[in-house]
Amino acid sequence: MARVDVVIGSFFGDEGKGKIIDYLSSNAKVSVRCSGGNNAGHTINVDGKKYAFHLIPSGILNKGTKAVIGNGVVIDPKVLITEINELKANGISVDNLYISTKAHIILPYHITLDKLLEENRGKNKIGTTCRGIGPAYCDKFERSGIRVEDFISPKFSELALINIENKNKIFECYGYEKLNAKEIIAEYQEYAKILAPYVTDTVNLLHNAMENGEKILCEGAQATLLDIDFGTYPFVTSSNPTIGGVLTGTGVGPRDIGEVYGVLKAYSSRVGEGPYITEQNNEIGDLIRELGHEYGTTTKRPRRCGWLDLVALKYAVRINGITGLAVNHVDTIGKLEKIKLCVGYEHDGKIDMNYSTNAEYINTCSPVYEEFEGNFGDISTIKSRSELPEKAQKYLSRIEEVVGVPIKFIGTGAERESMIVEA
Ligand code: IMP
């Protein structure tokens, strides 16, 4: 039986999961997205062409690889169709795209509601991507969501009508313009026709693939500290981007999981609001942002930047059962003269290695830093860890020592090839 390897973000997202996924998916027969929606985004460069992925697993770029959108994903049909059309226009076949019957649909009222909720949170705003993700998951759990299998069936118009009428009552209360149910239903019925041929029972597809010895790669989206349960609630996304979400978002079992790769950057970043203990809201943070081009792929927002936090990384290792680390942007951090690494939190005169998502507690902690030498020089063409400058090796070894997990991938530059593989 083949297993499912998983790529998971260790921090607040944007760790460069795409690059590791790109490498691993060449050996996978199936690539699958498990959770989240088009709040995620990564760009892959192939032969000088840029492909932006928000919903479709990027494994689709490999001929013959099945690309599966699992049941845990919330799908904006318009975005998915745009992605399909862009791939087709570039000569990439989407015949191997499979959409779960059980995934949920994002409709215009989810997007309006996301904006409305953000506006009305005032100073407590979360900084969502306003893509309707939270409201779509709310409907799923409240049991008024529309699943793909209903979306492509005659039931859709009736289900959508009830939902739109109900949401319109909310919009009216807030002084928002009401949505036109007839127009939306007609428009989305057209989208349903386009997507229907790709819809299938992906639970059976995945299990049959494993039984046939086909390697599966789970393309994680978002990240551990954005998890609805384990992240810095309420400054999180509305799904479980951690290992549990891989199981509930695909239907594979715990024993089917193989390697779990935790992706991180040699520094850290965060978009949106919420606690971030190693943030450098100063010229160091500005420098990291510029050197690492830390602006959102999906929203273009400048990212908050800071030092790597090993207490948080240890938490990600614990929660996800991470078996190997992928450290990106080692070249970027190596452009600084001095690098700091957070190796513990000081609280009441004691050093704590237990991460907490409690904002009040975090505010009483101060990061304990160790300082490392930077100025690594150009490392982009180095192909083995032992050839890296000693200064870089020291930094990487200390990460492994503190969290107790080996580094299997080292990102050494922006290019696809700029990566050391130790797996
Ligand atoms: P939502 O997922 O749009 O509801 O946004 C909730 C929070 O998660 C916001 O702070 C977003 O910026 C953040 N977020 C959601 N998806 C991603 C991602 O793929 N990378 C980084 N941050 C994300």
Residues whose N, C-alpha, C, O or C-beta is under 5 A from the ligand:
A	BS01	IMP	F12 G13 D14 N39 A40 G41 I126 G127 T128 T129 C130 R131 I133 G134 Q222 L226 V236 T237 S238 V271 G272 E273
